[in-house]
Amino acid sequence: MKFLNCNFTDLSASDRYISPRVSCPGENVDWRKMFGTLNERLEKIVSSIRGKAIISEADLDLTMREIRIAFLEADVALPVVKDFIDNVKSNILGKEILKSIKPDQMIIKLVQDELIKILGENNAPINIQKNGLTKILFCGLQGSGKTTSVAKLANHIQKESKKKILLVSADIYRPAAQEQLKVLAKQINVSFFDINNSKSVDLITNESIEYAAKNLIDIILFDTAGRQVIDDKMMEELKIIENILQPHESILVADSLTGQDAANVAKNFGETINITGSILTRVDGDGRGGAALSIKSITGAPIKFIGTGEKIEKLEAFYPDRIANRILGMGDIISLVEKAAENIDEKEMSSLAKKMAKGVFDLEDFAKQLKQMGKMGGISGIMSMLPGVSKAQKLIAENNISEDLIKSQIAIINSMTKKEKKNPILIKASRKIRISNGSGTRVQDVNKLLKQFFQSQKMMKKMKSMGKGSSPEDLMQKLQGRMPPNF
């Protein structure tokens, strides 16, 4: 039996129990399925009013009712749904949108604005002091991914700055949690404060602050004990730690899979300590998005980051406007461009662009394109950031496009000789059999890949001829409808 080399090091025992998924090298977690159900419903609602010259009050009532149902199905907290509908409706009636020139567009804009408002309006960065020690306190229920999130944020800060970071665990009940944070600290190369089996949270807090001062630490990230449920003892400990630590940030870590229960947890923590922000974990498994749409309204504090997978680097800044656009099927081109900038080799792409401009495009170049696509989250990850998310996903399903397909196509190309990659016309029956055997695929798969390649090559040649004397806008218009099938 063959075992995959999977990484359990950043999962607590409770994490492994709750979520059997583990991260394996090369795995692309498509966290963008978050809001999938809500997106599909809202796209239909938006489409039903788009283009209408006049919208009656009956149309408006039906639209608001459909939005309300969509939100409740997405497990958004009832008070948040009620406020959302009331605010949108009062704005529509207050501005006499029913009589405006483009009422459909105005209604869509107001829904979008209100979505951004309940998600938090702007990206809220971590409050890091320019001088002196920055203290960040973490809280949350056991199994929410809190300890892993501490390490993820430390890793994120370390990449963004040259700050000296210290991780502290005040979980006096679970030695395994302390050991987990110690392992993660070593993994990301930051300091860890050993509590030496101390059972006093006030002593741990005071001693860690003293240690940070003596060792010129810039940022201290303070993990705390979690519970399966909220209890008075846990909350009392949190108050003690907060009073001594006087944190610049108090971050609530909440599991997005718990839906509106995450909002209830947020409410209880918010009544105990001053929550300044939250991190939503496991958004890669959340198809509804109720927690994200509820938690900011309940705590009054912004969502600062989202955990997009188990790996240590799987933490992303939260941008309310971009998420609102995705929910409404408007895409997220900014994130797509940023992802491209992070993952694409500029020199390689520049070289590829020159070859494409000359119409010289071989299978080696084709493989490079596929690999770049994989780095950006695969086809599903890219298409989910384009306008019309549900339509894009439907296209993927209809054409049987998957990440496995990309991997098998790269394997097919890797099984070819250099001569075959440069001149694919040489690949006939016997060569196809050899290539399919070498890549563990079928001859039909090799045929399909070659067909796609020749269609792409033909398109590159057309681009070369169309590009002469054409502006970029003209060229894009000419290319519409000429993309090869299955791509």
C-alpha positions in Angstrom: 0.0 0.0 0.0 1.3 3.5 -0.9 1.0 6.2 1.8 1.0 9.9 0.9 3.4 12.1 2.7 0.8 14.2 4.6 1.4 16.9 7.2 -0.2 16.5 10.6 2.2 18.8 12.4 -0.1 21.9 12.4 -3.2 20.0 13.6 -4.2 19.6 17.2 -5.8 16.4 18.4 -9.2 18.0 18.3 -8.6 19.4 14.8 -7.8 15.9 13.6 -11.0 14.6 15.2 -13.3 17.2 13.8 -11.8 17.4 10.3 -10.4 14.2 8.9 -8.9 16.1 6.0 -5.1 16.6 6.1 -2.9 18.7 3.8 -0.8 16.9 1.4 2.0 18.3 -0.8 0.6 19.7 -4.0 -3.0 19.9 -2.7 -4.9 23.0 -3.8 -7.6 23.7 -1.3 -10.5 25.5 -3.0 -11.7 27.6 -0.1 -13.6 29.8 -2.5 -16.5 27.5 -2.3 -17.4 29.5 0.8 -20.6 31.3 0.0 -21.2 28.9 -2.9 -24.9 28.3 -1.9 -25.5 32.0 -1.2 -23.8 33.1 -4.4 -25.9 30.8 -6.5 -29.2 32.0 -4.9 -28.2 35.7 -5.1 -27.1 35.5 -8.7 -30.5 34.2 -9.6 -32.2 36.9 -7.6 -30.1 39.6 -9.2 -30.7 38.2 -12.7 -34.5 38.2 -12.1 -34.5 42.0 -11.7 -31.6 42.9 -14.0 -32.8 44.9 -17.1 -36.2 45.8 -15.7 -37.2 49.3 -16.6 -39.7 49.5 -13.8 -39.7 47.6 -10.5 -43.0 47.5 -8.7 -43.4 47.2 -4.9 -44.5 43.7 -5.4 -41.3 42.9 -7.3 -39.3 44.5 -4.4 -41.2 42.5 -1.7 -40.5 39.3 -3.6 -36.8 40.2 -4.1 -36.4 41.0 -0.4 -38.2 37.8 0.6 -35.9 35.7 -1.7 -32.8 37.4 -0.2 -34.1 36.7 3.3 -34.5 33.0 2.5 -31.1 32.9 0.9 -29.5 34.3 4.0 -31.3 32.0 6.4 -30.3 29.0 4.2 -26.7 30.2 4.4 -27.0 30.0 8.3 -26.7 33.7 8.8 -27.9 34.8 12.3 -31.5 35.9 12.3 -30.9 39.5 13.8 -28.3 40.1 11.1 -30.7 39.0 8.4 -33.4 41.2 9.8 -31.2 44.3 9.9 -29.9 43.6 6.4 -33.4 43.4 4.9 -34.6 46.5 6.9 -31.6 48.6 5.9 -31.8 47.7 2.2 -35.5 48.2 2.0 -35.5 51.6 3.8 -32.7 52.8 1.5 -34.6 51.7 -1.6 -37.8 53.4 -0.5 -36.0 56.5 0.9 -34.3 57.2 -2.4 -37.3 56.5 -4.5 -35.4 53.9 -6.5 -38.6 52.4 -7.8 -39.0 55.5 -10.0 -35.4 55.9 -10.9 -34.0 55.5 -14.4 -32.1 52.2 -13.7 -33.9 50.8 -10.6 -32.3 47.3 -11.1 -28.8 48.6 -11.0 -29.6 50.8 -8.0 -31.1 47.9 -6.0 -28.1 45.7 -6.8 -25.7 48.5 -5.7 -27.6 48.9 -2.4 -27.5 45.2 -1.7 -23.8 45.2 -2.5 -23.2 48.2 -0.2 -25.1 46.5 2.7 -23.2 43.3 2.2 -19.9 45.2 2.5 -21.2 46.9 5.6 -22.1 43.7 7.5 -18.8 42.1 6.4 -16.8 45.0 7.8 -16.4 47.7 5.0 -12.6 47.7 4.9 -9.7 45.4 5.4 -8.4 45.8 9.0 -4.7 45.1 9.4 -3.2 43.9 12.7 -2.4 46.7 15.1 1.4 46.4 15.4 3.1 49.1 17.5 5.9 51.1 15.8 7.9 51.1 19.1 7.8 48.8 22.1 6.2 45.4 22.6 3.0 44.5 20.7 0.8 42.1 22.6 -1.8 39.9 20.8 -4.2 37.8 22.8 -6.0 34.8 21.2 -9.3 33.2 22.4 -11.8 30.7 21.2 -13.3 27.3 21.7 -11.3 24.1 21.7 -11.1 22.7 18.2 -11.6 26.0 16.5 -8.0 26.0 15.1 -6.8 28.6 17.6 -3.3 27.3 18.3 -2.7 26.7 14.5 -4.0 30.3 13.8 -1.4 31.7 16.4 1.4 30.1 14.4 -0.2 31.1 11.0 -0.4 34.8 12.1 3.2 34.7 13.4 4.3 33.3 10.1 2.3 36.0 8.2 3.8 38.8 10.3 7.3 37.4 9.9 7.0 37.4 6.1 5.8 41.0 6.1 8.4 42.4 8.6 11.6 41.7 10.4 9.9 41.7 13.8 11.2 39.4 16.6 8.2 37.2 17.6 7.5 35.2 20.7 4.8 32.5 21.0 3.3 31.8 24.4 0.8 29.1 25.4 -1.3 29.7 28.6 -3.2 26.4 28.2 -2.4 24.9 31.6 -4.8 22.0 31.0 -3.5 20.5 27.8 0.3 19.8 27.6 -0.3 18.6 24.1 -1.4 22.2 23.1 1.8 23.6 24.5 3.8 21.0 22.7 1.9 21.7 19.4 2.7 25.4 19.6 6.3 24.7 20.4 6.6 22.5 17.3 5.0 25.1 15.2 7.3 27.8 16.6 10.3 25.8 15.6 8.8 25.1 12.1 8.4 28.8 11.4 11.6 29.8 13.2 10.2 32.0 16.0 10.8 32.0 19.7 8.7 29.9 22.1 8.2 30.7 25.9 8.4 27.5 27.9 6.1 27.7 30.9 7.9 24.8 32.8 4.7 23.1 33.9 3.3 26.2 35.6 -0.4 26.0 36.5 -0.9 29.7 37.1 -2.1 31.8 34.2 -1.2 35.1 35.9 2.3 33.9 36.6 2.7 32.7 32.9 1.5 36.1 31.7 3.8 38.1 33.9 6.9 36.0 33.3 6.4 35.9 29.5 6.1 39.7 29.4 9.4 40.0 31.4 11.1 37.5 29.1 9.9 39.5 26.1 11.4 42.7 27.5 14.7 41.1 28.4 15.1 39.4 25.0 14.1 42.5 22.9 10.9 40.8 21.5 8.8 43.0 19.2 5.6 40.9 19.2 4.2 38.5 21.6 1.3 36.1 20.5 -0.5 34.7 23.4 -2.5 31.5 23.0 -5.1 30.6 25.7 -7.0 27.5 26.8 -10.1 26.5 25.0 -13.1 24.5 26.1 -15.7 22.4 24.3 -18.2 24.8 25.6 -18.0 28.3 27.2 -17.8 28.1 31.0 -17.3 30.6 33.8 -13.8 29.4 34.7 -12.4 29.9 31.2 -13.9 33.4 31.0 -12.5 34.3 34.4 -9.0 33.2 33.3 -9.4 35.3 30.1 -10.2 38.3 32.2 -7.1 37.8 34.4 -4.8 37.4 31.3 -6.4 40.5 29.6 -5.9 42.6 32.7 -2.2 41.7 33.1 -1.3 41.6 29.4 -3.2 44.7 28.3 -3.2 43.5 24.7 -3.2 45.7 21.7 -5.2 43.1 19.8 -7.6 40.5 21.2 -8.4 38.0 18.4 -11.3 35.6 18.5 -10.7 32.4 16.5 -14.0 30.9 15.2 -14.8 27.8 13.2 -16.8 28.9 10.1 -18.3 25.4 9.8 -20.4 26.1 12.9 -22.4 28.8 11.1 -24.4 31.1 13.3 -23.2 29.2 16.3 -19.9 31.0 15.7 -21.8 34.3 16.1 -23.2 33.0 19.5 -19.7 32.1 20.6 -18.5 35.6 19.5 -21.2 37.2 21.5 -20.2 35.4 24.7 -16.5 36.2 24.3 -17.3 39.8 23.4 -19.2 40.2 26.6 -16.1 39.0 28.6 -13.2 40.8 27.0 -12.7 43.5 24.4 -12.6 41.6 21.1 -10.7 43.7 18.4 -10.9 41.3 15.5 -11.5 37.7 14.5 -10.0 35.0 12.4 -12.4 32.6 10.7 -11.0 29.1 10.2 -11.9 26.2 7.9 -13.5 28.5 5.3 -12.3 25.9 2.7 -15.0 23.6 4.0 -17.8 26.2 4.4 -20.2 26.3 1.5 -22.7 28.7 3.2 -20.8 31.6 4.8 -23.2 32.2 7.7 -20.4 32.8 10.2 -18.6 35.4 8.0 -21.9 37.3 7.5 -22.8 37.2 11.2 -19.7 37.6 13.3 -18.7 41.2 12.5 -22.3 42.4 13.3 -22.4 40.5 16.5 -18.9 41.5 17.9 -18.6 44.9 16.3 -15.0 43.9 15.5 -13.7 43.2 11.9 -12.8 39.9 10.5 -9.0 40.3 10.0 -8.0 37.0 8.4 -9.4 33.7 7.1 -7.8 30.3 7.4 -7.9 28.7 4.0 -6.4 25.3 4.7 -4.4 23.4 7.3 -1.0 24.3 6.1 0.9 27.0 8.0 0.9 29.5 5.0 -2.9 29.1 4.5 -4.0 32.4 6.0 -5.3 35.3 4.0 -6.3 38.9 4.8 -10.0 39.5 4.7 -11.4 42.1 2.2 -15.1 42.7 2.7 -15.6 44.5 -0.7 -14.0 41.6 -2.6 -16.0 39.0 -0.7 -19.3 40.9 -1.4 -18.5 41.0 -5.1 -17.9 37.2 -5.1 -21.2 36.6 -3.3 -23.1 38.6 -5.9 -21.2 36.8 -8.8 -19.2 40.0 -9.8 -15.9 38.2 -9.4 -12.7 39.3 -7.7 -10.2 40.5 -10.3 -8.0 42.3 -7.7 -7.4 39.1 -5.8 -6.7 37.2 -9.0 -4.1 39.8 -10.1 -2.5 39.7 -6.6 -2.4 35.9 -6.7 -0.8 36.0 -10.2 1.8 38.5 -8.9 2.6 36.2 -5.9 2.9 32.9 -7.8 3.9 33.6 -11.4 7.5 33.8 -12.5 7.8 37.1 -14.4 10.9 36.1 -16.4 9.3 32.8 -17.4 6.0 34.5 -18.4 7.8 37.2 -20.3 9.7 34.5 -22.3 6.5 32.6 -22.9 4.7 35.8 -24.0 7.5 36.5 -26.6 7.2 32.9 -28.0 3.4 33.3 -28.2 3.8 36.6 -30.0 6.0 34.9 -32.6 3.6 32.0 -32.9 6.3 29.6 -31.7 4.6 27.6 -29.0 5.6 24.0 -28.1 4.4 21.4 -25.5 7.1 22.5 -23.1 5.5 25.9 -23.0 2.0 24.3 -22.7 3.2 22.4 -19.6 4.5 25.7 -18.1 1.1 27.3 -18.6 -0.5 24.3 -16.8 1.9 24.5 -13.9 1.4 28.3 -13.5 -2.4 27.7 -13.4 -1.8 25.1 -10.6 0.2 27.6 -8.6 -2.7 30.0 -8.7 -5.2 27.5 -7.3 -6.0 25.6 -10.4 -8.9 26.2 -12.9 -11.6 26.2 -10.2 -9.6 28.7 -8.1 -9.0 31.1 -11.0 -12.6 30.9 -12.5 -14.2 31.4 -9.1 -12.6 34.9 -9.0 -14.0 35.8 -12.4 -17.5 37.4 -12.8 -20.3 34.9 -12.9 -18.9 32.4 -10.3 -21.8 29.8 -10.6 -21.6 30.0 -14.4 -17.9 29.4 -14.3 -18.3 26.4 -12.0 -21.0 25.0 -14.2 -18.7 25.3 -17.2 -16.0 23.4 -15.3 -18.4 20.6 -14.5 -19.8 20.4 -18.0 -16.4 20.1 -19.6 -15.1 17.7 -16.9 -12.2 20.1 -16.0 -10.5 19.3 -12.8 -7.2 19.7 -11.0 -6.6 16.0 -11.6 -6.9 16.6 -15.3 -4.2 19.3 -15.2 -1.9 16.9 -13.2 -2.5 14.0 -15.7 -1.8 16.4 -18.7 1.5 17.5 -17.1 2.4 13.8 -16.5 1.7 13.1 -20.2 4.0 15.9 -21.4 6.7 14.7 -18.9 6.6 11.3 -20.5 7.5 12.7 -23.9 11.0 13.1 -25.3 12.5 16.6 -25.9 12.1 16.0 -29.6 8.4 15.2 -29.2 7.8 18.2 -27.0 9.4 20.5 -29.6 7.7 18.8 -32.6 4.4 17.1 -31.5 3.5 16.2 -35.1 5.9 13.3 -34.6 3.7 11.7 -32.0 1.9 8.9 -33.9 0.3 5.6 -32.7 3.3 3.7 -31.3 4.6 6.9 -29.5 1.1 7.6 -28.1 1.0 4.1 -26.5 4.5 4.6 -25.0 3.6 8.0 -23.6 0.3 6.8 -22.2 2.0 3.8 -20.5 4.7 6.1 -19.1 2.2 8.6 -17.6 -0.3 6.1 -16.4 -3.0 7.4 -18.7 -5.0 6.2 -21.7 -4.2 6.8 -25.3 -7.5 8.8 -25.5 -6.1 11.2 -22.9 -2.9 11.7 -25.0 -5.1 12.4 -28.0 -7.2 14.9 -26.1 -4.1 16.7 -24.9 -2.6 16.9 -28.4 -5.9 18.2 -29.7 -6.0 20.9 -27.1 -2.4 21.8 -27.8 -2.9 22.1 -31.5 -6.0 24.3 -31.0 -4.0 26.5 -28.6 -1.1 26.7 -31.1 -3.6 27.7 -33.9 -5.0 30.4 -31.7 -1.5 31.8 -31.0 -0.9 32.1 -34.7 -4.3 33.9 -35.1 -3.3 36.2 -32.3 -0.1 37.0 -34.1 -1.9 37.9 -37.3 -4.8 39.7 -35.5 -2.4 41.7 -33.4 -0.8 43.6 -36.3 -2.1 47.2 -36.1 -4.7 46.3 -33.4 -5.1 48.0 -30.1 -5.4 45.7 -27.0 -9.2 46.4 -26.9 -9.6 45.4 -30.6 -7.6 42.3 -30.1 -9.7 41.2 -27.1 -12.9 41.7 -29.2 -11.5 39.6 -32.0 -10.6 36.8 -29.6 -14.1 36.5 -28.2 -15.6 33.2 -29.0 -12.3 31.8 -30.3 -11.0 30.0 -27.1 -10.4 26.3 -27.6 -13.0 23.9 -26.0 -12.3 22.5 -22.5 -10.2 25.5 -21.6 
